[in-house]
Amino acid sequence: MKAFIVLSIIVFSYVNSAYSYPDSQMDDCISSALSNPATKNISKIAITNYCDCALKAIIDENKDIRESGYTCAQINFNETRKK
């Protein structure tokens, strides 16, 4: 029994984080952002980070869509323009 508990602790301590949003939502977000003329000068990496941030906030943390999008845009897109 002790071995099972120790093994369980070891296994659960090495588990990767899981996201509740499906890959299709991430793909849709990236596709939409890439086709938007306002984001044509922003890198795909920054857009991917923005989508991840926004989807986590909206789905995982149950936050407001507009507020989450705005906050994540400030975090990810303003840094891109400074460089």
N, C-alpha and C positions, 0 to 999 in steps of 0.2 A: 504494500500500500504506500509506503514511504517513497519507493522508487517511482510509482505512478504520479504522486504529487510533485516530486522533483522534476520528472520528465514533463509534466504538464506546465510547470512554471517555466521551464526552459523553452518549450515550444511556443507558449504564448508571449514570451518576451522577445522572440525573433519574428513575429508576424508583421508583415508589411501593413501600412495603413490602407484602409479601404475607403473609396469614395462612393457616395450614394447616387451620384448622377451617372447615367449611362454614357458610354463612349459616343453614342449618336448625338447626344446633346452637345458634347464638346465639339464634335465635328461640325454640327450646325452652327454653333457659335463662331468657330474659326472661319468657316466658309462665309458667313454673313459679314463678319468684320473685314475679311479680305476683299469682299466685293463692295464695301462701303468706300466712296471716294474720299471721305474725311480721314480714313486710316491708311491711305495709299503709301504714305511715307513711314509707316510704322512697321517694324520687323515682325516676322511671323512668330518669333520667340516671345516678343512683348505681347502680341495678340493672344498667343497660347497661355501665357501667364495671366493675362487679364481674364480670359474665359475661365480658367481654373479658379481664380480668385472669386469671380462673380458667381459661378455655379456652386462653389462651396458655401458662399454666404447665403445664397438664395435657397438652396436645397438642404444643405447640411445644417445651417444655422437658422433657417426659416426667417431670414431678414427680407426687408422690402426690396423689390426688384430695382426700382429707380435709384434708391439710395446705394444699394450694393454695386450697381453698375457704375455710378458716379465715383464712389470711393475707390473701386478697383481701377477705374480709368485714371484717376489722379495718381495712384500708386505706380501703375505700370507704364502709362503713356508719357507722363511728365518726365520720368527718368530717361526715357528714350530720346526725347527732344533735347535734353540738356547735353547729351553726348555728342 
